[in-house]
Amino acid sequence: MSVKPRFIISDLHLGEGQQNRLEDFDQQAAEYFVKFVDGVSKLGGVRLIINGDFIDFPQIILGTMSTPPQKFLGTTEPESVLRLQKAMAGHPDEFEALKNFLAEKGNELLVIPGNHDVDLAWNRVLGILMKRIGATPKNFKFGMVYKEEGVFVTHGHQYSDDNQIDVPINVTFNRLNSCWGTYFVEQFFNLVEERYPMLDNARPMWKTAISAMLYEDVLVTAKFAAELLIFLKNFRIPLKEYVQSSLFGFKPKTRALRQMDMDAFTDGIKLNALRERLQELRGTPSFRREFDATLQHFSETQWEHIFSRQSGVEYELLDLMQNTESRPRSRGLISDTDNYQQAAKLIARHHPGTRYVVMGHTHTPVASKTFDIDGSTESFTYINTGTWTKTHDIPTWQLPKLQTLLDDSTYHQECGVVRCLGEDNSLDVTYFEHWEDAARMP
């Protein structure tokens, strides 16, 4: 065989270790990972690609942390270093397996960052990781994309408005840039998992958040409730017309909102249970004050973006990458093609010769989905590697009760792998549901 076998995995979400309630990479996942890495390591001359969210930095809690000077700024480099050190201490076997893998002659490791491990963009963080696993510039690569003849691999979070991070480091504040998704993990889901460890493994996360708002008094603050509604509208989550149509035309010239506008914001929600719950909560003066104050802190530009209608123009690849206003929005309730697959179409169109586009991020595996390439007689295959954590996909038509999401039997263990063999006409790219099947060479 003229080229190395390539194995692609994603979304391991290593945290602080199994002693911590926020940890999603449990004992079974750890055993699978070590066996998988050991198995492919012995093949020799193998390239392993970890396609994003290898480490779940936002779910690693530090005793004390500095406060970002503004919203959507993340940690400092020293704080990210401490989080990495906690992950390495909590998962010694997994990091040792990678070290043994790289010790084998001809093996290579490529790490692609996702929205949960953007911290790897810090030089010190990446350097500490490389030292721990015995990586060198020759056998280790780090980058946003892996591209070879016929195969394009990227995590996919950059095609999601709620998780896009265009520039990892904000040099003005010397902090990481952050996003809505990370903000919700740190401000809400970390609190949820302290009480209900499995809850953030249900997808989509906005449905889990609504279920918590409807059925859990302890976890829901007025600030979170207000920001969740902004999140739902801002990213086109399909609670159709949940704000009264008259409010769409309201573009405040100042940050001060009239009381009638606040009432309209909640009264116009078309999801009955959520509307009634918010009306009930806002009946409490302290809740109402915090809820209303949160909305008043948005700038004119933010309000205009929130209440703008979605454009129907075709998304071009350069626009997709450079202009946040033109990115594919979150998928609707009923859709055969989500925004990641739409982005994959554009990737294939603008990268001639692409036969496979592989992403992660969604935690929902897609073994094979073939699309025609616009403007060409060729086609390509979209594959999603899913995750290595336990997960549950909430049906599109369902808004589950919180109790349903607390049942451990609702969740199933994933450990999918994409294997690439050969090149050119002999290129074979296959998704395997279980790591053992992928490691078993033909």
N, C-alpha and C positions, 0 to 999 in steps of 0.2 A: 504494500500500500504506500503510495507516494506522499501522502500528507498525513498529519497526525489525526487520530480520532479526536473529536471535540465533544465535550459533554457540557450542557448548559442547564443550570438550575437557578432558582431565584427565590426571594422572599422567605429567607430562613428566620429572620427577626430574632437573632440572638440577643438576649437581654442580660440581666444581672445574675442569672442562674436560677435553678429550680427552687431554691429556698425563698425566692421572691414571688409574691402573688401576681406581679405584673408580667412574669415570664411566660411567653407563648411557645418557646422552643422546648418542649417537654422531654422527658426521659426517652420516650419512644423515638421521637424525632432525632434526638442526639445519637442514639444507637444506630439508627438508619444512616445518619450522615457519616459517622465514623466508618461503618462497614462499607458504605458506598465509596468514600474517598480511598480507603485502603484497597478496595477491589479494583478500581480503575488505576490506582497508582502502580499496581503490580503489572499492568499491561505495558508500562514503559512508553515514553514518547507520546504522552497524552496532554491535551490542552483542556483545562477545566475553566469554565467561565461561570462566575457567580454574577448573575444579571440583576443586581440591585437589591437593596434591603437585606444585606447580609447581617448587619448589626442594627438593632432597633435602639438607636441613641435616645430618642425622645422618651422611651419607657425605662430608662436607667436613671434612677433618682439620686441626686446628690444631697448631702446634708444641708449645705448652704449653696445658694446660687445667686449671682448678681441679677439685678432687674434690668431688662432691656429698656433703653430710653424711649422706644416706641414699639407699636405693635408690629408683628411679623418680622422681628429680629430674633435670632436664636442665640446660641451659646458663644462664649469666648473660646479661644483655642485651649487655654488651660482647663476649662470645664469639659470640653470635648475629650481632652486627653484623659481626664479622670473617668469619664464614662467608658472610654475604650478599656482602660485598665480594669474597671469593674467587670466588663464583659469577658475579658480574657481570664480573669480570676474565677468567674462563674462557669466558664466552659473550657476547662483545661484540655479535655480529651479532644474536643473539636479543633482547637488551634494546634494541638500536637499532631493531629491527623494531617492537617494542611502542611505542617513542617515536614513530616515524613514523606508526604506526596512530592514536595519540591526537592527533597533530598535524592529522589530517584532521577537518574540521568535522563534528560530529554523531556521531563515533565514541565509544563508551564501553567501558571495561574493568571487569569485575567479577572479583575474586579471592576464591575461597572457600578457606579453609585446610584442609589434610588433616593426617594424623598426621605426615607428614614435613616440613611447613612451618608447624607451630604457632608457630615463632619469629616469624612475621609479626605475632603478637599484641603483641610489644614495640613501643612507640611509635617508638623510634628506628629500628628495623629497617624498619617500614612507611614511615616518613618518608624514609629513604634510598632505598628502592625507588621510591617515588612521584617523588622528585626525579630519579632516573636516567632514568625513562621519561616525564618531563614530565607527570605526572598532576596533576590538580586535583580538589578536592571535586566539581566539576561533571561531570567525565568519568571519574571513578574511584570505585568502591565496594568495600568490603571487609566480608565478613560470612559467617556460617556457612551461610546458606541464601539462595537466590534463589527468590523466589516471584512468579509473575505469574498472571493468570487462566488456569487450566487446567494450569500447569506448575509443578512443585516440584523444585528442584535442590539437592542436598547431596552432599558427598563420600562419606559412608557409613561412615567409620571408627568413628563413635560407636556403630554397631550391631554392633561386633565387640569381644568381651571382651578380646582380646589387643591391641587398638589404641585403645581408647576413652580419650579425654582430655577429661574433662568441663569442667574449669576450666584454661585454658592456663597461667596464671601462679600460682605458689605465693607469695603475698605474705609468708608467714612467713619463707621462706628467700630470697626475691627471686630465684627461679629458675623455669624452666619446669617444669611437671609433665610426666612422661613415662609410658611404658607398657611392657608386655612386648615388644611388637613392636620399638619403638625400642631397647630394652635389648639385644635379640638382634642388631639391626643393628650397634650400636656395639661390643658385646662379642664378637661371633662373626663375623657376615657381613662386616664390614670386613676382618677377618683373612683370611677365605676368599677375598675378591675380590683381595686383594694377591697371592694365589697362583693363583687361578682366577677371572679377571675376570667371567665370565658366570654364575657359579653362583647368585648371589642373584636372577637373573631367572627362575628356575624356580619355579613355584607348584604346590601350597602350600609355603611356606618350611619348615614343620616336617618335610616329607618330605626336603627337601634337607639339613636339619640331621641327620636320622637317617642318610641316606646317607653324609654326611661322618663321622659317628661310627662307622659300620660299616667304612669303607674307608680312613680317613685318620688316621694316628697323630699327625702333627705338630700338627694343628689342634685336637684334642679334649683339653680339660683336664677334670679331675675336677669342678671347679666348674660348668663348662658342662654336663657330662653330667647332674649332679644337677638343675640348674635346667631343663634340657630336659624331664626327666621330670615335674617339678612343672608345667611349662607344659602338657604333654600332658594331664595329669589335670585341671588347673585349668580348662582351656578345652574339656573334653569331646572332645578329639581321639579318634577311634574306634579306639584300641587296646584293644578290649573287655576289661574285667576285667584290665588289665595289672598291677594290684596285687591280691594275694590278697584274697578277700572278707572274711576275718577282719580285715584291716587297715582296712577301711572303718569298722568300729566303734571303732577305736582313736583316741581323742582325748587326746593327751598334755596333762597339766596343767602341764608345764614344757617348756622347749625341749630338754631332754636326752632323747635317744632311745636305747633299748636296742639293743645290737648285733643281737639277733635281729630287731628291727624293720627295721633297715637291710638285713639279708639278705633279709627278706621283701619289701622294697620292690623289690629287683632280681629275686629268684627268682620273684616272681609275675607278671612280665611275660609276656604270652601271644604276643608276637612273637618267635619262637625266635631269630632272628639277633641281634636287639637284646639279648635276655636273655643269650645266650651271650657277646656282646661285652662287656657290662657286667660279667658275672661274671669274664671274663678280665682286664679292666682293674682291677677291684677286688682282684685277686690281688696287685697291686703295693701294698705298704704305703703309699707316699706318696700314690698315687691314692686309696686307700681313706680315708685320713685327711682329705684335702681334700673328697672326695665326701660323707662322713658329716658333716663340719663344716658344709658348706653347708646341709644339711637341718636341722641343729640351730639355725640362725639364724632359723628361721621362728617367728613368734609364735603364741600359742594361737588367736587369731582367724584367722590365715592357715591354720593346719592345719584348723580346723573348716570353713572355706570350701573348702579343697582336697578334703576327704574327704566333703563333703556330697553328697547325691544331687540330681539335677536335678528341679526342680519341674515338674509337668505342667500348671500353670494357664495360662490364656490370658494373653498379654501385651497389656496395654492401653498406649496411646501415652504417656500421662503417666507410667505406671510405667516404661515403656521408657526414657524420657528421664531420669527422676529416680532410679530405684532400680537400682543395679548388679546386684542379685541377680536381677532379673526380666528381664534382657536376653536376647534370642535367642542361644543358644549357637552355637558353630561347627558347620557342617553335618556330617552324617554321611557315611559312605563312599558310600552310595547315597541320593541325595535329589534330587527334581525341583525343590525350592524351597529356596534357601539362606536364611540369616538376613537378608540384605539385602532380598531379595524379600518376606520376611515383614514386615520393618519398613516396606517400601513399601506393603504392604496396610494397615497401621495409619495411615500418613500419609494415604493416600487416604480412609480411613474418617473420620478426624478433621479433614480439611481439605476440606469440601464443594466440589465443582466441580473437583477435581483430576482431570485426564484423563491426565497423564503424570508419572511420577516418574523422574528421571534421577540416577543415581549414578555413581561411579567406584570407586576404591580396590582393587577385586579384580584388576585387570589382565586380566579376562576380559570381552570385549565381549558384550553381549546386545542384539541389534538390535531386538527387539520381543517382549514376553511379556505377554499380556493376562490380567488377573485380574478376577473379580467383586468389587465392593466390598460387604463384609459389611453387612447391614442396609439394602441399597439395591438398586435394579434397575439401577444404573449399573455400568460397568466402567472400568478404567484400564489404561494400558500402562506397563510397567516397561522402562527402557532403561539399559544400562550402557555408558559410553564407552570402557572398556578402558584402554589406555595408549599412549604414544608411544615406548616403549622396546622393545627386542627381548625376547621372552618365550617361555616354554614351559609349557604346562599339563600337569602330570603326571597321567596317567589315574588315576581313583579306585581302581582295582584294583591299581595298580602301585607298588612301592617300588623305584625304579631304582638300578642300580649307579652309583657316582660317575662312572665313566668315561663312561657314557652322557650325563650332564649336562655333561661337559666338551667335548662335540662342538659346535662353533659352528653346524653345520648343523641342530642340534636346535631352534634358536631362530629365530623369524620376526619381522620388523619390523611394528609396529602404528602406525597413525596415524589412528584413528577420530575422527569428528566427528558431533555431533548438531546438526542445523539446525532452527530453529523459524521458521516463516513465518506471517504472518497472526494472526488472533485470533478468539475466539468460534467461530462455526460454520465459519469458514474456516481455523481453526488447523490447521497441518500440521507435525508433528514427526517427523523422519526421521533414522535413523542411517545414516551412510555409512562404509564400511570404509576409504576413502581420502580424504584431504583435498581432492584435486582435484575429486572428484565433488560434495562439499559446497559448494565455492566456485563451482561452475557453476550460476548461478541459472536457474530455469525461465523 
